[in-house]
Structures are given as C-alpha cells and as structure tokens.
C-alpha cells in the first residue's frame, strides 16, 4: 500500500489513479458523514458527489497540517451544511409560494381585493411596476434591481416611492372603504 502523502502528491499532479485511490480509501467515511447529516439517501448521494468534487478541487490547497481524512472530513461537513442551508432556503420559498398561490380562497372579498390590486399595478408605468414587483413582491434589494434593470440604486428607490404612492391613491377606496357622503358634513348630535 502506497503511503498517503505520495498518493496525495500524485493526485495533486492530476494522476487519475491517485484520485481514485484517495476516493477508495476515504469514501466510506466521507459518504457516511454526509448520510448522517442529510438523512435522505438519494439527497445524500447527490451531496456526497458535490463533496468529492469540492475535495478534489481543493486538493492543491491541502498543506498536510492534518491528516488527509481529517481535512476531507472538514470539507464534507462544511459542504453538506451549505447544501442543507440552500435546500432549506429553497424549501421555504416553495412553501411560501405554495401557501400564497396554491390555496384557493373563494371568499368574494378577497377576490375583489386581489383584482383591485392587479388592476392598480397594471396602471403603473412599466418601470415603476417592475421595481415594485421586484422589490415588494420578489424581495430584491435596490442594488440588485439597479443591476437587473440597468438603472441606479437611487432610481430604483425613486421608482418604488412613486409606485407605492400611486398604488395608495388607486387603492384608497379599498383600504379606507367607501366614503359616505354625509360623513364629511355630519354634525355632532347634542
């Protein structure tokens, strides 16, 4: 059995046989770590593949301060946790989308409100509508919107301010309710 430092050196130099040897020696431990952290076997297999890609990419930075198995283990844990965080963020977005759009509420007041908001948004200028949707609906930052739309961050903020002001005017009847003609001129009864 070839000493590990020699195998590592050959692997860094691009020797596929050496890479395969490192994988053969350490895959059972690394894959087990990933499976324990992930839980789902299919997802764990995908994450383990990404872990091994990361290990092989990082191989030139291996300095030998610790054993290769310890170093690879650290990469496996970090990469797996990152994958889990990403999966959680995606799941949260999907859940939020499903909660908002998948549940059909047949309540006529909600339908009227939704239609009123859609009508009001259609009345915004294309720039204001784009900024409003990206910022208030999609959650983009002004910097991201500026980059996406080719405008400045200040331009994005200005468009959002204008969009919100116009939406307030257009939706005042929905927010405040119908105005009663006699309410303005009512006098207190003594």
ABEGO torsion letter per residue (X at the ends): XBBAAAAAAAAAAGBAAAAAAAAAAAAAAAAAAAAAAAGBAAAAAAAAAAAAAAAAAAAAABAGABBAAAAAAAAAAAAAAAAAAAAAAAAAAAAAAAAAAABBBABAAAAAAAAAAAAAAAABBAAAAAAAAAAAAAGBBAAAAAAAAGBBAAAAAAAAAAAAAAAAAAAAAAAAEBBBAAAAABBBBX
